[in-house]
Amino acid sequence: MRNIKLTIEYDGKRYLGWQRLGDSDKTIQGKIESVINQMTGEKIEIIGSGRTDAGAHAKGQVANFKTNSEMARGEMLSFFNRYLPGDIVVKKVEEMPERFHARYNVKGKQYSYYVWNDPIPTAFERYHSFNVPEKLDVAKMQVACDKLLGTHDFIGFSALKKTKKSTTRTIDKISIEQEGSMLRFIFVGNGFLHKMVRILMGTILAIGSGKLPLSVIDEVLENKVRADAGETAPAQGLFLDEVYY
């Protein structure tokens, strides 16, 4: 069997997230699998690098599937983008070794979170950024970001309850770029827990607006209490930029 890797871009505002949900046709995975089944005549389940939340977006999501189809990769690419909705695009189709696994082989990921920091909202970016009207202290937020770097147990910054799996992750970089009223927060690490980036963002923004002190970062890393961190930032500002293998 062939092992096919897909690099996928999608606007998640119409969908219930990546993961297929029963008979619902409102997921990214469900839409792509429907086209693959039509293309190959096989009942195929794709493996994603990880889930994205309802309303979140991706510029570089990765998935793989195995098939007996002999269709050329270029034909597959054309087929996907002919039959997928316009807000889901397959950017690349690659042939991979049999053992490649889109989730288990991940070495790291990059996410971006976009914040429109202006009392006047934006009509064009309202589904792709979070509007924060109060003035944010960018320098203080960067200090908060720096406190999160390194290897820590991030369960207090996640939506997970108790789990037997490790909740220790390494964040290599959190940077802030500003262009006018738009702030882009870039997160690079070896992995992120459920809703971790959104909870980190809610905490960083609360620090930037003066609602929480800088010390909350150290406190939550120490006490691992989710309720002490900031609110979960909305999904529409979140993008999965790239998956590293």
C-alpha positions in Angstrom: 0.0 0.0 0.0 1.1 3.6 -0.6 1.4 6.0 2.3 0.3 9.5 1.3 1.2 12.7 3.2 -1.0 15.7 2.8 -0.2 19.3 3.8 -3.5 21.1 4.3 -4.7 24.7 4.7 -8.1 25.6 6.1 -10.3 28.4 7.4 -12.0 26.8 10.4 -14.8 29.2 11.0 -17.5 27.0 9.5 -16.3 23.8 11.1 -16.5 21.9 14.4 -12.8 21.4 14.4 -10.4 18.8 12.8 -11.7 15.6 14.3 -14.6 13.7 12.6 -17.7 13.6 14.8 -20.0 10.7 14.1 -22.2 11.5 11.1 -21.5 15.3 11.1 -20.2 16.7 7.9 -18.9 19.8 9.7 -15.4 18.7 10.4 -12.2 19.1 8.4 -11.3 15.4 8.7 -14.8 14.4 7.6 -14.7 16.6 4.5 -11.3 15.3 3.4 -12.1 11.6 4.0 -15.3 12.0 2.0 -13.2 13.2 -1.0 -10.6 10.5 -0.5 -13.3 7.8 -0.5 -14.7 9.3 -3.7 -11.3 9.5 -5.3 -10.0 6.0 -4.4 -13.2 4.0 -4.0 -11.9 2.8 -0.6 -13.1 3.5 2.9 -10.1 5.4 4.3 -9.5 7.1 7.6 -6.8 9.8 7.6 -4.4 10.4 10.5 -3.9 14.1 11.4 -0.8 15.5 13.2 -3.2 16.6 15.9 -6.7 18.1 16.5 -7.5 21.8 16.0 -10.5 23.3 17.9 -13.8 24.4 16.4 -13.2 27.8 14.7 -9.4 27.5 14.6 -7.4 27.6 11.4 -4.4 25.9 9.8 -1.8 27.0 7.2 0.2 23.8 7.5 -1.8 20.9 9.0 -0.4 17.5 8.1 -2.2 14.2 7.6 -1.5 10.8 6.1 -3.5 7.9 4.7 -2.8 4.5 3.1 -4.3 3.5 -0.2 -4.1 0.9 -2.9 -4.9 3.6 -5.5 -2.4 4.1 -8.3 -3.5 7.6 -9.1 -0.5 10.0 -9.6 0.2 12.5 -6.9 -0.5 15.4 -9.2 -3.9 14.0 -10.1 -4.7 13.5 -6.4 -3.8 17.2 -5.8 -6.1 18.3 -8.6 -8.9 16.0 -7.4 -8.8 17.3 -3.8 -8.9 20.9 -4.8 -11.7 20.3 -7.3 -14.0 18.6 -4.9 -13.1 20.0 -1.4 -15.0 23.2 -0.2 -13.1 26.4 -1.0 -12.1 26.9 2.6 -10.1 23.6 2.7 -7.1 23.4 0.4 -4.6 20.6 0.0 -1.3 22.3 -0.7 0.9 19.3 -1.2 0.7 15.6 -1.8 3.8 13.5 -1.0 4.6 9.8 -1.1 6.1 8.7 2.2 7.8 5.5 3.6 5.4 2.9 5.0 6.3 3.8 8.6 5.6 7.5 8.4 2.8 8.5 10.8 1.5 12.1 10.8 0.9 12.1 14.6 3.5 9.8 16.2 6.4 11.2 14.1 5.9 14.9 15.1 9.0 16.6 16.5 7.4 20.0 17.0 4.8 22.6 15.9 4.5 26.3 15.3 1.2 28.1 16.1 0.3 31.8 15.6 -2.3 33.7 17.5 -3.6 37.0 16.1 -4.9 39.8 18.3 -6.6 43.0 16.9 -5.7 45.5 19.6 -7.9 48.4 18.8 -11.2 49.8 20.3 -12.5 49.8 16.7 -13.1 46.3 15.5 -12.0 45.0 12.1 -14.6 43.9 9.6 -12.2 41.8 7.5 -10.2 40.0 10.2 -13.0 39.3 12.7 -13.0 35.6 12.0 -9.2 35.4 12.0 -8.2 37.4 15.1 -9.4 38.2 18.6 -10.4 41.9 19.2 -9.0 43.2 22.4 -10.1 46.9 22.8 -8.1 47.9 25.8 -4.5 48.9 25.4 -2.0 46.1 25.8 1.5 46.5 27.2 3.6 44.6 24.6 6.9 44.8 26.6 5.2 43.2 29.7 3.6 40.5 27.6 7.0 39.6 26.1 8.4 39.2 29.7 5.4 36.9 30.4 6.2 34.9 27.2 9.9 34.6 28.2 8.8 33.1 31.6 7.1 30.3 29.7 10.1 29.2 27.7 11.8 25.9 28.5 10.5 22.5 29.8 7.6 22.6 32.3 4.5 20.7 33.3 1.9 22.8 31.5 -1.2 21.0 32.9 -2.3 24.2 34.7 -2.3 25.9 31.3 -4.5 23.2 29.6 -8.0 22.0 29.5 -6.9 18.5 30.6 -8.1 16.9 33.7 -5.9 14.3 35.4 -4.2 12.1 32.9 -1.7 9.2 33.0 0.1 10.7 30.0 2.9 13.2 30.5 1.9 16.8 30.5 5.5 18.1 30.3 6.3 20.1 27.2 9.1 22.3 25.9 8.5 25.7 24.5 11.4 26.9 22.4 10.1 30.3 21.3 7.3 32.8 22.0 7.7 36.0 20.1 5.4 39.0 19.4 5.2 40.8 16.1 3.2 44.0 15.6 1.9 45.6 12.5 -0.4 48.5 13.3 -3.2 47.3 15.5 -2.5 43.6 14.7 -0.4 41.6 17.1 0.9 38.1 16.1 2.1 35.8 18.9 4.3 33.0 17.6 4.6 29.7 19.6 7.2 27.1 18.8 7.6 23.9 20.8 7.8 20.1 20.8 4.0 19.8 21.5 1.0 21.5 23.0 -1.7 20.2 25.3 -5.4 20.5 24.7 -6.3 24.3 24.4 -2.8 25.1 25.8 -2.0 27.9 23.3 -5.4 29.5 23.8 -5.1 29.4 27.6 -1.5 30.7 27.5 -2.8 33.5 25.3 -5.7 34.4 27.6 -3.2 34.6 30.5 -0.7 36.7 28.5 -3.4 39.1 27.4 -4.7 39.4 31.0 -1.1 40.4 32.0 -0.8 42.8 29.1 -4.1 44.6 30.1 -3.2 44.6 33.8 -5.9 42.2 34.9 -3.3 39.6 36.1 0.2 40.1 37.6 3.3 38.7 35.9 3.7 36.4 38.9 0.7 34.3 37.8 3.0 32.5 35.2 5.3 31.2 37.9 2.4 30.4 40.3 0.5 28.3 37.7 3.6 26.4 36.6 4.2 25.7 40.3 0.7 24.9 41.6 -0.7 23.5 38.3 -4.1 25.0 39.0 -6.0 25.8 35.8 -8.4 28.2 37.6 -5.5 30.5 38.5 -4.6 31.1 34.9 -6.3 33.5 32.5 -9.4 32.8 30.4 -9.3 30.6 27.3 -8.8 33.0 24.3 -11.3 32.4 21.5 -10.4 29.9 18.8 -10.7 32.3 15.8 -7.3 33.9 16.4 -5.4 30.6 16.4 -3.5 29.2 13.4 -1.5 26.0 13.1 1.4 27.2 10.9 3.7 24.3 10.6 4.4 20.7 11.8 8.0 19.6 12.1 9.1 16.0 11.5 
